[in-house]
Amino acid sequence: MEMSGEELINAPREQVWAALNDPEILRQAISGCQSVEKEDDTSFSAVVKVKVGPVKATFKGKVTLSNIDAPNGYTITGEGKGGAAGFGKGGADISLSDAEGGTLLKYKVKASVGGKMAQIGSRLIDSTAKKLAGEFFSNFNDLVSNSAAETEPNETAETAIEEVPATTVQTAPEKEGSNWTKPSFVIPAALAIVIVLYLLS
């Protein structure tokens, strides 16, 4: 399966970047995301419930980040297993750029599925992936837009990032000296949860 697209987020890039640093915002935007556990500075595991046609399953996925170029983009590779329901694996390229009216988020995903998922048919899998993507971007846009509206115009991006609430998603204990809480790692890692949905759908 291949899927690509772009979405205009109604907020400045710095605000979008800060929002992607907030797992609670993503938890509200992504249906089915149950937990996230840090593996190391560039990888983590996530548990996501998905439904594709008649198949329902809880997938355990692992995502690795590379080519991190904050705040412009990154590459994500991942795989997930859902028991008898099947498995999914693939990768995605994500980019953020300034645009009139906000921030343009572009994504390009390549993924494959096996097991019962593979027997459903590519049309249903593709339509489910697009539906999940649409729901996420709609929810995320609303959350980020509301956050941007509440931010004072003269507030700096640095201040906005500092005010992002602490992680509320279930996470593994942080290792001493880890970069997990730094934006360059947390932000792309958080968005990778979204890509898990694409990879497993």
C-alpha positions as CSV (number, residue, x, y, z in Angstrom):
1,M,0.0,0.0,0.0
2,E,1.2,3.5,-0.8
3,M,-0.4,6.7,0.4
4,S,0.7,10.3,0.2
5,G,-0.9,13.6,0.9
6,E,-0.6,17.0,2.5
7,E,-2.6,18.8,5.1
8,L,-2.7,22.5,6.0
9,I,-2.6,22.9,9.8
10,N,-4.1,26.3,10.8
11,A,-1.2,27.3,13.1
12,P,2.4,28.6,12.6
13,R,5.0,25.9,12.2
14,E,6.5,26.6,15.6
15,Q,3.1,26.0,17.2
16,V,2.6,22.8,15.2
17,W,6.0,21.6,16.2
18,A,5.2,22.4,19.9
19,A,1.9,20.6,19.6
20,L,3.6,17.5,18.2
21,N,5.7,17.6,21.4
22,D,2.6,17.0,23.4
23,P,1.5,13.3,23.6
24,E,-1.8,14.3,25.2
25,I,-2.8,16.2,22.0
26,L,-2.0,13.1,19.9
27,R,-3.8,10.9,22.3
28,Q,-6.9,13.0,21.8
29,A,-6.4,13.1,18.0
30,I,-5.7,9.4,17.4
31,S,-8.4,6.8,18.2
32,G,-7.2,3.5,19.5
33,C,-3.8,4.6,20.8
34,Q,-3.4,2.9,24.2
35,S,0.3,3.4,25.3
36,V,3.8,4.4,24.2
37,E,7.0,3.0,25.6
38,K,10.4,4.4,24.9
39,E,13.0,1.9,23.7
40,D,15.9,4.3,23.2
41,D,16.5,7.8,21.8
42,T,15.4,7.0,18.3
43,S,12.8,4.2,18.7
44,F,9.7,3.3,20.7
45,S,6.9,0.8,20.9
46,A,3.2,1.6,20.8
47,V,-0.1,-0.3,21.4
48,V,-2.9,0.6,19.0
49,K,-6.4,-0.8,18.5
50,V,-7.5,-0.9,14.9
51,K,-10.5,-2.2,12.9
52,V,-10.3,-2.9,9.2
53,G,-13.6,-4.3,7.9
54,P,-14.5,-7.3,10.0
55,V,-11.1,-7.6,11.5
56,K,-10.4,-6.1,14.9
57,A,-7.1,-6.4,16.7
58,T,-4.8,-4.8,19.2
59,F,-1.4,-4.2,17.4
60,K,1.9,-3.9,19.1
61,G,4.1,-1.8,16.9
62,K,7.7,-0.6,17.0
63,V,8.9,2.5,15.2
64,T,12.4,3.7,14.5
65,L,13.3,7.4,13.6
66,S,16.0,8.5,11.2
67,N,17.0,11.5,9.1
68,I,15.8,13.8,11.9
69,D,15.9,17.4,10.7
70,A,14.0,19.4,13.2
71,P,11.8,21.2,12.6
72,N,11.6,20.3,8.9
73,G,11.1,16.6,8.7
74,Y,12.2,13.0,9.4
75,T,11.9,9.4,8.2
76,I,10.0,6.7,10.1
77,T,10.2,2.9,9.7
78,G,8.1,0.5,11.7
79,E,6.3,-2.8,12.0
80,G,3.4,-4.1,14.1
81,K,1.9,-7.4,15.0
82,G,-1.7,-8.2,15.8
83,G,-1.6,-11.9,16.5
84,A,-3.9,-13.9,14.2
85,A,-5.2,-10.7,12.6
86,G,-1.9,-10.2,10.9
87,F,1.0,-7.8,10.7
88,G,2.0,-4.6,9.1
89,K,5.3,-3.0,8.2
90,G,6.6,0.0,6.2
91,G,7.9,3.5,6.4
92,A,7.1,7.1,5.9
93,D,8.7,10.4,5.1
94,I,7.2,13.5,6.9
95,S,7.9,17.2,6.2
96,L,6.7,20.5,7.7
97,S,7.0,23.8,5.9
98,D,5.6,27.3,6.3
99,A,2.5,28.0,4.2
100,E,-0.1,30.8,3.8
101,G,-2.6,30.3,6.6
102,G,-0.5,28.0,8.6
103,T,1.8,25.0,8.2
104,L,1.9,22.5,5.4
105,L,2.4,18.9,6.6
106,K,3.3,16.4,3.8
107,Y,3.5,12.7,4.2
108,K,4.4,9.7,2.0
109,V,3.8,6.2,3.3
110,K,4.7,2.8,1.9
111,A,3.4,-0.2,3.8
112,S,2.4,-3.9,3.5
113,V,0.2,-6.2,5.5
114,G,-0.1,-9.9,6.0
115,G,-2.3,-12.5,7.7
116,K,-6.1,-11.9,7.8
117,M,-5.5,-8.2,7.0
118,A,-4.1,-9.2,3.6
119,Q,-7.2,-11.2,2.8
120,I,-9.5,-8.3,3.2
121,G,-8.6,-6.5,0.0
122,S,-6.5,-3.5,-0.9
123,R,-9.6,-1.3,-1.5
124,L,-10.9,-1.7,2.0
125,I,-7.4,-1.3,3.5
126,D,-6.8,1.8,1.5
127,S,-10.1,3.4,2.4
128,T,-9.7,2.6,6.1
129,A,-6.2,4.2,6.1
130,K,-7.5,7.3,4.4
131,K,-10.5,7.5,6.8
132,L,-8.1,7.2,9.8
133,A,-5.8,9.9,8.3
134,G,-8.8,12.2,7.7
135,E,-10.0,11.7,11.3
136,F,-6.6,12.4,12.7
137,F,-5.9,15.5,10.7
138,S,-9.3,16.9,11.5
139,N,-8.9,16.3,15.2
140,F,-5.3,17.5,15.3
141,N,-6.1,20.6,13.3
142,D,-8.9,21.5,15.8
143,L,-6.6,20.9,18.8
144,V,-3.7,22.9,17.4
145,S,-5.8,25.7,16.1
146,N,-7.4,26.1,19.5
147,S,-4.0,26.1,21.1
148,A,-2.7,28.7,18.7
149,A,-5.7,30.9,19.4
150,E,-5.0,30.8,23.1
151,T,-1.4,31.7,22.6
152,E,-0.6,35.4,22.9
153,P,0.8,36.9,19.7
154,N,4.0,38.1,21.3
155,E,4.8,34.8,22.9
156,T,8.0,33.2,21.5
157,A,8.1,29.7,20.1
158,E,10.6,28.8,22.8
159,T,8.1,29.8,25.5
160,A,5.3,27.9,23.8
161,I,7.4,24.8,23.8
162,E,8.3,25.2,27.4
163,E,4.7,25.4,28.4
164,V,3.7,22.1,26.7
165,P,2.3,19.8,29.5
166,A,4.4,17.0,30.7
167,T,3.9,13.6,29.1
168,T,0.7,12.0,30.1
169,V,0.8,9.0,27.8
170,Q,2.0,5.8,29.5
171,T,5.8,5.8,28.9
172,A,8.7,3.7,30.0
173,P,11.0,5.2,32.7
174,E,13.4,7.7,31.3
175,K,17.1,6.7,31.4
176,E,19.6,9.2,32.9
177,G,21.1,11.4,30.2
178,S,18.4,10.5,27.7
179,N,17.4,12.9,25.0
180,W,13.8,11.7,25.0
181,T,12.4,14.9,26.5
182,K,14.2,17.1,23.9
183,P,12.0,18.3,21.1
184,S,14.2,16.9,18.4
185,F,13.3,13.4,19.6
186,V,9.9,13.7,21.3
187,I,8.2,15.5,18.5
188,P,8.9,13.1,15.6
189,A,8.4,10.2,17.9
190,A,4.9,11.4,18.9
191,L,3.8,11.9,15.3
192,A,5.1,8.4,14.5
193,I,2.2,7.1,16.6
194,V,0.0,8.4,13.8
195,I,2.0,6.6,11.2
196,V,1.6,3.3,13.1
197,L,-2.1,3.6,12.2
198,Y,-1.2,3.9,8.5
199,L,1.3,1.1,8.7
200,L,-1.2,-1.3,10.3
201,S,-4.3,-0.4,8.4
